[in-house]
């Protein structure tokens, strides 16, 4: 199983925010869980960190992501672009498209760790929170 980590899940996990879902926290705490951070999530976290909308620096977040053995960064490449669903806004569409591309790339089932209503209600990829 591959777990795609959405922006809220990553930020709330690293800041120990109580809004993070209990199941998402269990998965993120599990060193054996396969975690994929889409490139768009890094872009979003840099954007909000640069505007001081989260209580951590982008550098701190990036160090965690790049030094964790069970986290991979998935690029926004042509495979992702070809999977973009037209019914969602661009950020949510890229998360879904990354999940679809990762599923094809790794040949495994994927779930998205998110509480995003648009992603959840799309029913395009299973969600865990």
PyMOL commands that set and color helices and strands:
alter all, ss='L'
color gray80, all
select helices_A, chain A and resi 7-14+22-29+39-50+58-67+78-82+90-106+117-122
alter helices_A, ss='H'
color red, helices_A
select strands_A, chain A and resi 2-5+34-38+71-74+110-113+127-128
alter strands_A, ss='S'
color yellow, strands_A
deselect
rebuild
show_as cartoon
